[in-house]
Amino acid sequence: MSQFLSYALPGIPYGCAYALMAAGLVLTYKASGVFNLAFGAQAYVSAIVFYVAVENGWPKWAAFIVAVVLLAPAIGYALDRLLFQYARTAPPLVRLVPALGLLIAIPSICQIIFGTSQRLSPPALALNPDHVYFWLGAVPVTGVELLTTGVTVVVVAGLALMFSSSGLGLRMRAVVESPRMTELAGIRADRVGTFAWMLSSLLAGLAGVLLAPIYAALDPSYFTALLVAAIAAAAVGGFASLSLTLVGGVALGVVQEVIGGYLPSGTVLSSGLRPAFPFVVLAVLLVARRSFRPSGPSGDPLAVCDPPPASLKPPGHMTEVTLGSRAFTGLLVAVFIIVTLVLVPGNWEFAITQGLVFAIIFLSITLLTGMSGQISLCQASFAAVGAFTAGQLATHFGTALLLGIVAGGVLAGLVGMVVAVPSLRLGGIALALLTLSFALLGDNVLFQYSWSGNGATGLSVPRPTIGTFSFAGNGSFFWLTLVVLTIAAGVVWLLQHGSVGGELAALRSSEIGAASIGINVRRLRVIAFMFSAALAGIGGALYASLEQTVSASDFNYQFSLVFVVIVATVGVYSVAGAIEAGLAYTVLQQLINNLPARYGSLVALIFGLAAVTYVRHPEGAVEYVRRWVLDRADQFAHFLTRNDQPEQRLAVGSSPGGR
């Protein structure tokens, strides 16, 4: 028993760290209906400002006031007023993409402002982090862990009291259900939502300053990983009960430490299962609790009062312009191929080929999210399955790489089917969280074995050959990638414009409506997941062959988040959007390679900030620009017609004897 307590009790402070961040998530979700995945990035902002201020000689109390009391609520105010107040009753994808964009953009902004130098030993807010206290007189605990535990209990108790017994808590919940009805009762819904975001951001800043000393260095990835574990703690409370959230966070921390204590050290299972345990719990809760739907409000009852959104289809009489734009697109493709093969230097040829490979992976997002409305945050993991399958077959079994690419796509499709089956009851944010937990499980456990991704060592993947002809050169590999992309784009286009595309569109619009007209919704969802994963697997295998050496870090779960942001920002509903997203991503990355190191994440910043506009333009940049061009052409055609009409009326109204 004493050994168990020695393992379990040190897990309480870690569990309180999860619960503190989970409390901020629950607050934002209950008050605004938005699942704020940028919470960890907000915590990082306050942590780095506090660090820099203390490093420059500020007293800790002054640094705390600036970083937490002033800056954090200001960020929350800006996020609500400029962005999330427009997303309270929006579809799940529209609420998710801006949060993912901020998760990517905010650390990039901090890197540009404060530089990329490593920041070791973050300072503690209070209590000496080197002083050791004792739980129950026997188990050691540091000052930082003790302070985190105490602050978490106070914060959770205060929030629970506010929601259960104050008028402010009731108003917050009312705003989520229906902002319009709340305003009919004389309550300023915008002010209530803004206050909730400011309070949640204050908690994020507090968590960032408190939890930073837990780690040896200040890094945004630590806060992101901590946030994902906090999601599991919030799931224990059903994203509603703060007391259960605290219990869930503490339980997760305790079980993690017990696992780390009892499992044999030095194995992949012991080193991977401990950090992955919260993700396993999250997946089990999402699947097991049938009533659990963390997807926000079902919709404002008074939303029908709003005018219908503008049609995304071009005007019917603009056939000539549409045909002209397609001809122009074909011309651009021809020029692009010629320039790539003849004029661009070798490094640009490699980068453009890489863009074509990413376009294949991005097409899997178009197929799944754009066509069927299902949100997946593990597409990079499906790509990893294809890459590691092709590499293992080529390395250990001498299989031809082209055959290995096909096998990788097939196996990735089967894995996609396995992920899809337990998610049949889920949708929206719940489905996104389930796929995210799979991606994290893959990073920490599945891809660390020698028979899969071989951990940090990775695999060597050769270039393909056909008989005596080799695709070892970048030029020949470009042609291979272009052919595969053309086939993949053609298949997706045919699916989109065929009967399957019609069924997927019905599923995206309304799952209940699709079922009412005889569509087998479950079978369709599994098929969409399977084909999407297979496409990502083929793209991942091509990427591995292009790079020739890949490891699990090349398919980290953060890439899945970035992929969704990029494709959604450019255009998730069209084949052209996926292709242009892949090329834009790699071309921009190539352009900034010669910039100073602090600008290394500039591409992530560009797409992250662009994702913020997704609330206003969910059709994506490609479709928005296309509509803008067609609308201007339509206006010009009307202008010409209007100028001709007076002359026609004069000719009709005149007579030989008229004055």
C-alpha positions, 0 to 999 in steps of 0.5 A: 500500500505504501508503494502505491501511495508513493506512486499515486500521491505525486500525481495529484499536482499533475492532475490539478494542472490538467483540471486548471486548464480544463476549467478554462475550457469548460468555462468557454464552452459553457459560456460561448459554445466554442471549444477553444483549442487555442487555450494552450496558446493563450497560456503560452503568451502569458508564460513567455511575457512573465518570463521575459519580464522577470528576466529583465529585472521586473518584480514578480508581482509586476510581471504577474499583473502585466502578463495575467491580470492585464494582457490575458483578459485583453486577449480574451476581449479581442478574440470575442469581439473580433472573432468568436461572437460570430461563431456561437451558433455556427456549424462545428467546422466554422467554430473549430478552424479559427481556434486551430488557426489561433493555436498555430498563429499565436506561438508564431507571433511570440516567436517573431516578437521574442525570438527563438532562443531557448528559455530554460528554467521558467521562474515560479510565481510563488513558493521556492520551486527547489524547496520540497514539502511532503504529502502526509509527511512522507511523499515529497512535493515541490513548491510549484506543485503545491501552489498549483494544487491550491490554486486549482481547488480555489478556481474550480470551487469559485467557478462552480459557485458562480455557475450554480448560484449567480445570475451571471452564470445563468446569463452565460448559459442562456447566451449559448442557447439563444443570444437573440432570446436572451436579448429579448429578455433585456440582457446584452448577450454580447457583453455576457459573452465577452466577459466569459471570454475575458475570464477564461483568458484570465484562467489561461494566463494564470495556468501558463504562469503557474504551470511553466515551471513544471517543465525544464524549458518554456515551449508552446508544444508543452502547453498544447500537450497539456491542453489535450490531456485537459480535454480528457479531464473536461470530458469526465465532467461532460464539459458541464460539471466543474466538480467532476472535471476536477475529479477527472483531472486528479484521477488522470494524474494519479493513474498516469503516475501509477502506470509509470511506477508499475510498468517496466522502465525502458520499454516503448509501452512504459514510455508511451502509454503514460503520456498517452493515457489521457487520450485513451480515456478521452476516446473511451469516454467519447465512444461509451457515453452515448449522450455525450455530444461536445459539439455546442448548441444545436442552434439558435431557435431564432436563427430562422429570422436571419436572411438565407446565406448567399448562394455559393453557385455562380450565376446561371448566365455566366457560362461563358465566364466559367468556361473561360476560367477553366480554359485559363486554368488549363493554360496555367497548368501547362505553363506550370509544368513547363516552368517546373521542368525547364526553368526553376532550380533544383531546390524549387523543383523539389519543393513543387513536387513536395507541394503536389504530394501534400495536395494528394494528402489534402484531397483526403480532407476535401473528400472527408470534410468538404464532401461529407462534413466529418472533421478528422484531426488525424490525417497525418497519422493515416499518411504515416501508416501509408509511409511506414507500410511502404518503407517496411515492405521495401526495406525488409521484404524487398517489395517494389515501392510502387506496390508498397505505395498501393499497399500503404494506401490499402492499409491506411484505408483499413485503419480509417475504417477501424477509426470510423466504426466507433465514431458512428455515434459522434459528429462535429467536435466530438468526432474531431476530438476522437480522431485527435486522440487516435493521432496522439496515441499513434505519436506516443505508442503505435509509431514508436515500435521498430515494426512500425515507424521505428521511433525517432530513428525512422525508416529509409524509403527508396525511390520507386523503379519500373524495370530498369527505369528509376524515378530517383531523379527529382524530374522523373519523380515530379512526373510520377507525383503529377500522374498520381495527383491527376488520378486522385483529383479525377477520382475525387472530382467524379465522386463529388459530381456523381451519385456518391457526391450527392449522398455525401452532400446530403449527409453534410447538410443533415444526417437525419435528413439523409437517413429519411430519404433512404441513405445508409448513413453509417455505411456512407460515413465508414466509406468516406473515412476509408477512402479518405484515409487510403488517399492520405496513405498514398500521399504519405507513402509518396512523401516518404519516397520523396524525402527518402528518410522519415520518422514519426516526427514527420507525421506528428499530430500537429501536422494534422491540425495544420493540414485542416487549417490550410485546406479549410482556409484555401478551400475545403469544398473543391478539388482545386482548393486542395491542390492550390493549398498544397502548392501554396504551403510549400511555395511559401515555405520555400520563400521564407527559408532564407529569412532569419530563424525567428521568421521560420514559422511565418507560413504557419502564422500566415495560414493561422491568421487566414483561418481567423477569417474563416468565420466570415468566409467558410467557403475558403479563399479560392471559392471567395475569389472565384465568386468575387470575379464572377460577381464583377463579371456579372455586374459588368454584363448587367451594365452593358445590358442596361446601357443598351436598353434606353436605345431599344425603348426609344426605337420602340416608342418612336414613330415616323410622325412623332415629335 
